[in-house]
Amino acid sequence: MLLLHEVDKPGSDVDEYVDSLDALLSHKMEIISVLKSRLFQFKEHLKEEELLSKKFYEQRSAMLDVFDLNSAGNMGNNDNDEMQLLDDLPNFNNN
């Protein structure tokens, strides 16, 4: 807006105004370009983080499933062992 006020004054140079405005717009376009580039990089990092997070939770879930299966398998063996002990108990008393 300062440039516009300067060109409104009597005796101002319109060519200088045009050159100044051109330089100002070029500078702002460069800033916008850098900002867009950074935004694009940020989006890419977000996508990468989302993918890594998804893989992490999938692997974590798979590991927990393995431990659950092992626990379930051990529980089944413990139940069988306990049943075997109970089955053997009467034989022990008869001896």
N, C-alpha and C positions, 0 to 999 in steps of 0.2 A: 504494500500500500504506500510505502514511503516513495517508491519510484513513481507511482501514479501522481502523488502530490507534487513531486519535483517537475514533472512534465507539464502540469497545469500552470506553472508559474510563467509569467511573461518572459520571453527571451530564452526559454529553455531549449535545449537541443533534442529534437525528437530522435535523431539517429543514435544519440548517446542512450536515450531511454530504451530504444529497441535493442541495442547491444547489451545493456545491463539486464534487461528482462530475459534476453536469450541466455546469458550466462547464468542467471539465477535459475531459470527453468532447467538448464542442463545440469546444474549442480543438484537440484532436487531430484531429477530423473536418476542421477547416479546414486543418490542416497536410497531411492526407492528400489533400484536394481540390486544394491547390496542387501537391503532388507529382504527382498523377495528371495534372494539366494540363501540367506540365513534361514528363512522360513522353510524353504524346500529342504534344507539339511535337517532342520528340526523335525519336519514331518517324516523324513527317512529314518531318523533316530527313533522316533516314536513307533514306527512300523517294526523296526528291528527289536526294540525293547518288548513289544507285544509278542512277537514271534518267539523270542527267547523265554519270555515269561510262560507262554503256552507250552513250550517244550519242557521247561522246568517242572511245571505242574503235572504234565503228562507222565514224565519220568518219576516224579514223586508219587503219583497215584499208582503207577505200575509197581514201584518198590513196596508201597504199603499193601498192595494186593498180594505180593509175594509173601510178605510177613504175615498177613492174615491167613493165607493158605497154609503156611508153615505152622502157625498157631493152631489152626483148625485141625491140621493133620496130627499135631502133637496131642491135642485134646482128645482126639479119637483114640490114639494109642494109650493115653492115660486112662480113658474109660475102659478100654479093653484090658489093660493091666489090672485095674481095680476089679473088673468082673472076674478075671482069672483068679485073683486073690480070694474073692468071695467064693468062687467055685472050689478052690482048694481048701478053704476053711473047714467045711464039714469033713473032708478026708483027713484033715489034721486031727480033728477031735475024735474020730473013730479009731485012730491009731493009738 
